[in-house]
Amino acid sequence: MPTIEKFANLQTDKKWDVFIAHASEDKDSFVRPLAVSLNRLGVDVWYDEFSLRLGDNLSRSIDHGLAKSRFGIVVISPNFIGKAWPARELGGLVSREIDQGRVIIPIWHGVTRNQVLDFSPTLADKLPLRTEDYTTAEDVSIQVLREIRPDLYEKHPRSELERLASGEALKDLQRELDRAKETLTEYQCPYCGSPLAERLGAPADPNGEHTGLREIFECGFQSFDGFIERPCPSDPKFPRFAGYELKFHHNVSETHYPWFCLAFPKTDMARRLSLLTSYGRTKDEAEQQLRREYERHAAKYNA
């Protein structure tokens, strides 16, 4: 198990492809769909709703995200221009761009060039992505992908990128998993999920004119054409030990194990779980052997 120090180091070493600086008022209309689409495309995104956890130091976490991200998306909107906190994030990105070269990817969201120029001549000088030129945030995310992760952009045709960004590819995968799960269910115990051990045809009548399907699962569950021949230990109706009447016999001619114990079922489910006759040197020992026999059958399946 990793120590707290190791976990902290893992967090410190974490790096992202891109940081998103934005105003919170723009989350619902654009920023969240953009971040989700980038994530679906395989981009590692620092976005507050993805990256911040309860108890995090907000200022320190944002500074860390800025420092450890290769690029910074700045969603410039009227809301962004009017706030001091996003401007602080922008300052960090501008400082990095001065030191390291091209880092900032500006996205103009409902603003004009004059508004951006008044706010930041540095940003106004950079070629932006304008949300008005695209139909959806998914379309913008594909253009961003082309800039920050050309390896992923070139890996898929445009149609596949659109399916990934919109979540359709994920939905298709989920549908395939659901179909596979349905198929797998056919080979699992309906009570505990243990795998099918044996499936075979067997006579369904004394004359052998009709056959049925017997299924035996690793948990012990056994059925014949839907009829439970032996219950699964996870079945809520699995018989309790009290569902058997115990009868004892003492064989005076037997020297080693003169006592034997028989279990007579008192319920319908108990009749479907036969317990072997148990032997012992004493009456109590014979009963304990029978109890162990029951517990062996009653043990729940563990994968």
C-alpha positions as CSV (number, residue, x, y, z in Angstrom):
1,M,0.0,0.0,0.0
2,P,1.5,3.4,-1.0
3,T,2.4,5.8,1.9
4,I,1.0,9.3,2.1
5,E,4.4,10.6,1.0
6,K,4.4,8.4,-2.1
7,F,0.9,9.4,-3.0
8,A,1.9,13.1,-2.6
9,N,4.9,12.5,-4.9
10,L,2.6,10.9,-7.5
11,Q,0.4,13.9,-7.4
12,T,3.4,16.2,-7.7
13,D,4.7,14.3,-10.7
14,K,1.4,14.5,-12.6
15,K,1.5,16.4,-15.9
16,W,-1.3,17.5,-18.2
17,D,-1.5,18.3,-21.9
18,V,-3.5,21.4,-21.4
19,F,-4.9,23.8,-18.7
20,I,-8.2,25.5,-19.2
21,A,-8.4,29.1,-17.9
22,H,-12.0,30.3,-17.9
23,A,-14.8,32.1,-16.1
24,S,-17.1,29.9,-14.1
25,E,-20.2,31.5,-15.8
26,D,-19.1,29.9,-19.1
27,K,-18.9,26.4,-17.7
28,D,-22.4,25.2,-18.7
29,S,-22.6,26.9,-22.1
30,F,-19.1,25.9,-23.4
31,V,-16.2,25.1,-21.1
32,R,-17.5,21.8,-19.6
33,P,-18.5,20.4,-23.0
34,L,-15.0,21.4,-24.3
35,A,-13.2,19.8,-21.4
36,V,-15.3,16.6,-21.7
37,S,-14.7,16.3,-25.4
38,L,-11.0,16.8,-25.1
39,N,-11.0,14.1,-22.5
40,R,-12.8,11.7,-24.8
41,L,-10.3,12.4,-27.5
42,G,-7.5,11.2,-25.2
43,V,-6.2,14.6,-24.0
44,D,-5.1,14.9,-20.4
45,V,-6.9,18.0,-19.3
46,W,-6.4,20.1,-16.1
47,Y,-9.9,21.4,-15.5
48,D,-11.1,22.3,-12.1
49,E,-14.1,19.9,-12.1
50,F,-11.8,17.0,-13.1
51,S,-8.7,17.9,-11.2
52,L,-9.6,19.6,-7.9
53,R,-10.5,17.4,-4.9
54,L,-12.3,18.2,-1.6
55,G,-9.8,19.9,0.7
56,D,-7.3,21.0,-2.0
57,N,-5.6,24.3,-1.6
58,L,-7.3,26.2,-4.6
59,S,-4.5,28.7,-5.3
60,R,-1.7,26.1,-5.0
61,S,-3.6,23.5,-7.1
62,I,-4.1,26.0,-9.9
63,D,-0.5,27.1,-9.8
64,H,0.6,23.5,-10.0
65,G,-1.8,22.8,-12.9
66,L,-0.4,25.8,-14.8
67,A,3.2,24.8,-14.2
68,K,2.6,21.1,-15.2
69,S,0.6,21.7,-18.3
70,R,2.2,21.9,-21.8
71,F,-0.5,24.3,-23.1
72,G,-3.0,26.7,-21.7
73,I,-6.4,27.2,-23.3
74,V,-7.8,30.7,-22.4
75,V,-11.5,31.0,-23.0
76,I,-11.9,34.8,-23.4
77,S,-15.5,35.9,-22.9
78,P,-17.2,39.0,-21.5
79,N,-17.3,37.1,-18.2
80,F,-13.6,36.3,-18.3
81,I,-12.6,39.9,-19.1
82,G,-14.6,41.1,-16.1
83,K,-13.0,38.9,-13.5
84,A,-9.7,39.2,-11.6
85,W,-9.2,35.4,-10.8
86,P,-9.0,34.2,-14.5
87,A,-6.7,37.1,-15.2
88,R,-4.3,35.8,-12.6
89,E,-4.3,32.4,-14.4
90,L,-3.7,34.2,-17.7
91,G,-0.7,36.0,-16.1
92,G,0.9,32.7,-15.3
93,L,0.4,31.4,-18.8
94,V,1.8,34.7,-20.4
95,S,4.9,34.4,-18.2
96,R,5.5,30.8,-19.4
97,E,5.0,31.8,-23.0
98,I,7.6,34.6,-22.7
99,D,10.1,32.0,-21.3
100,Q,9.2,28.9,-23.3
101,G,7.6,30.1,-26.6
102,R,4.1,29.3,-27.8
103,V,2.0,28.0,-24.9
104,I,-1.4,29.9,-25.0
105,I,-4.3,28.8,-27.2
106,P,-6.9,31.6,-27.1
107,I,-10.6,30.8,-27.7
108,W,-12.8,33.8,-28.3
109,H,-16.2,33.2,-26.9
110,G,-18.6,36.0,-27.7
111,V,-16.1,38.8,-27.8
112,T,-14.8,41.1,-30.5
113,R,-11.2,41.9,-31.4
114,N,-11.5,45.4,-29.8
115,Q,-12.7,43.9,-26.5
116,V,-9.7,41.5,-26.5
117,L,-7.3,44.3,-27.5
118,D,-8.5,46.5,-24.6
119,F,-8.2,43.6,-22.2
120,S,-4.8,42.1,-23.4
121,P,-2.9,43.3,-26.4
122,T,-0.8,40.2,-26.1
123,L,-3.8,37.9,-26.6
124,A,-5.2,40.1,-29.3
125,D,-2.0,39.5,-31.3
126,K,-2.5,35.7,-31.3
127,L,-4.6,33.9,-33.9
128,P,-7.7,32.7,-32.0
129,L,-10.3,30.0,-32.3
130,R,-13.7,31.7,-32.5
131,T,-16.6,29.7,-31.1
132,E,-18.9,31.5,-33.6
133,D,-17.0,29.7,-36.4
134,Y,-17.9,26.2,-35.1
135,T,-21.2,24.5,-34.5
136,T,-20.4,22.8,-31.2
137,A,-17.8,22.6,-28.4
138,E,-16.9,19.1,-29.9
139,D,-15.9,20.8,-33.1
140,V,-13.6,23.2,-31.2
141,S,-12.1,20.4,-29.3
142,I,-11.0,18.7,-32.5
143,Q,-9.2,21.9,-33.6
144,V,-7.5,22.1,-30.3
145,L,-6.5,18.5,-30.5
146,R,-4.8,19.2,-33.9
147,E,-2.6,21.8,-32.1
148,I,-1.7,20.2,-28.8
149,R,-1.8,16.4,-29.7
150,P,-1.1,16.0,-33.4
151,D,-0.2,12.4,-32.8
152,L,-3.8,11.7,-31.7
153,Y,-5.3,13.9,-34.4
154,E,-3.5,12.0,-37.1
155,K,-4.4,8.6,-35.6
156,H,-8.0,8.8,-36.6
157,P,-10.0,10.0,-39.7
158,R,-12.2,13.1,-39.1
159,S,-15.4,11.0,-38.8
160,E,-13.9,8.9,-36.0
161,L,-12.7,12.0,-34.2
162,E,-16.2,13.4,-34.3
163,R,-17.6,10.2,-32.9
164,L,-15.0,10.2,-30.1
165,A,-15.5,13.9,-29.2
166,S,-19.3,13.6,-29.1
167,G,-19.2,10.4,-27.0
168,E,-20.9,8.3,-29.7
169,A,-17.8,6.0,-29.8
170,L,-18.1,5.5,-26.0
171,K,-21.8,4.8,-26.3
172,D,-21.1,2.2,-29.1
173,L,-18.5,0.6,-26.8
174,Q,-21.0,0.5,-23.9
175,R,-23.6,-1.1,-26.1
176,E,-21.0,-3.8,-27.1
177,L,-20.1,-4.4,-23.5
178,D,-23.9,-4.7,-22.6
179,R,-24.3,-7.2,-25.4
180,A,-21.3,-9.2,-24.2
181,K,-22.6,-9.0,-20.6
182,E,-25.9,-10.4,-21.8
183,T,-24.1,-13.3,-23.5
184,L,-21.9,-13.9,-20.5
185,T,-25.0,-14.0,-18.2
186,E,-26.1,-17.1,-20.1
187,Y,-23.0,-18.8,-18.8
188,Q,-23.2,-17.6,-15.2
189,C,-25.2,-18.7,-12.1
190,P,-28.2,-16.4,-11.8
191,Y,-27.6,-16.0,-8.1
192,C,-23.9,-15.6,-7.6
193,G,-22.4,-15.2,-11.1
194,S,-20.2,-18.3,-10.9
195,P,-19.3,-19.8,-14.3
196,L,-21.0,-22.7,-16.0
197,A,-19.1,-25.9,-15.3
198,E,-21.2,-28.3,-17.4
199,R,-24.1,-28.2,-19.8
200,L,-25.6,-31.4,-21.2
201,G,-28.7,-33.0,-22.6
202,A,-30.5,-35.5,-20.4
203,P,-33.7,-37.6,-20.7
204,A,-36.7,-35.6,-19.5
205,D,-39.0,-38.6,-19.1
206,P,-38.6,-42.3,-18.1
207,N,-38.9,-43.5,-21.7
208,G,-36.2,-41.2,-23.0
209,E,-38.4,-39.8,-25.7
210,H,-37.8,-36.2,-24.7
211,T,-34.5,-34.6,-23.6
212,G,-33.9,-31.5,-21.5
213,L,-30.9,-29.3,-20.7
214,R,-29.1,-29.8,-17.4
215,E,-26.7,-27.0,-16.3
216,I,-24.2,-27.3,-13.5
217,F,-22.4,-24.3,-12.1
218,E,-19.2,-24.1,-10.1
219,C,-21.1,-22.9,-7.0
220,G,-23.1,-26.1,-6.9
221,F,-26.2,-24.7,-8.5
222,Q,-27.9,-27.2,-10.8
223,S,-31.0,-26.9,-12.9
224,F,-32.8,-29.0,-15.4
225,D,-34.9,-27.1,-18.0
226,G,-35.4,-24.2,-15.5
227,F,-36.2,-26.5,-12.5
228,I,-33.8,-26.1,-9.6
229,E,-32.3,-29.5,-8.8
230,R,-29.8,-28.1,-6.3
231,P,-29.9,-24.6,-5.0
232,C,-27.1,-22.0,-5.1
233,P,-25.7,-21.0,-1.7
234,S,-26.4,-17.4,-2.6
235,D,-30.1,-18.1,-3.2
236,P,-32.1,-16.5,-0.4
237,K,-34.2,-19.7,-0.3
238,F,-31.2,-21.9,0.2
239,P,-32.2,-24.4,3.0
240,R,-31.1,-23.8,6.5
241,F,-29.6,-26.5,8.7
242,A,-32.8,-26.3,10.7
243,G,-34.7,-27.4,7.6
244,Y,-33.5,-31.0,8.3
245,E,-34.7,-33.5,10.9
246,L,-31.7,-35.4,12.3
247,K,-32.0,-39.0,13.2
248,F,-29.3,-41.1,14.9
249,H,-28.5,-44.8,14.9
250,H,-26.1,-46.7,17.0
251,N,-24.5,-49.8,15.4
252,V,-23.2,-51.9,18.3
253,S,-21.4,-54.2,15.9
254,E,-19.3,-51.3,14.5
255,T,-16.1,-50.7,16.6
256,H,-14.6,-47.6,14.9
257,Y,-17.6,-45.4,14.1
258,P,-20.7,-46.9,15.7
259,W,-22.8,-43.8,15.5
260,F,-24.3,-42.4,12.2
261,C,-26.5,-39.5,11.6
262,L,-29.1,-39.0,8.8
263,A,-30.7,-35.7,7.7
264,F,-34.3,-35.9,6.6
265,P,-35.5,-32.8,4.7
266,K,-38.5,-30.9,6.1
267,T,-38.9,-28.4,3.3
268,D,-39.1,-28.4,-0.5
269,M,-35.7,-26.7,-0.8
270,A,-34.1,-29.0,1.7
271,R,-35.2,-31.9,-0.4
272,R,-33.2,-30.5,-3.3
273,L,-30.0,-30.6,-1.2
274,S,-29.2,-34.1,-0.1
275,L,-26.8,-34.5,2.8
276,L,-24.7,-37.6,3.1
277,T,-25.0,-39.9,6.1
278,S,-22.3,-39.0,8.6
279,Y,-20.4,-41.3,11.0
280,G,-18.7,-40.8,14.3
281,R,-17.3,-42.4,17.4
282,T,-19.9,-40.6,19.4
283,K,-23.4,-39.2,18.7
284,D,-22.1,-35.6,18.9
285,E,-19.2,-36.4,16.5
286,A,-21.6,-37.9,13.9
287,E,-23.7,-34.7,14.2
288,Q,-20.7,-32.5,13.8
289,Q,-19.6,-34.4,10.7
290,L,-23.1,-33.8,9.2
291,R,-22.9,-30.1,10.1
292,R,-19.6,-29.8,8.3
293,E,-21.1,-31.6,5.3
294,Y,-23.9,-29.0,5.2
295,E,-21.5,-26.0,5.7
296,R,-19.4,-27.3,2.7
297,H,-22.4,-27.1,0.5
298,A,-23.6,-23.8,2.0
299,A,-20.3,-22.0,1.4
300,K,-20.8,-19.1,-1.0
301,Y,-18.8,-19.1,-4.2
302,N,-15.7,-16.9,-4.3
303,A,-14.1,-16.1,-7.7
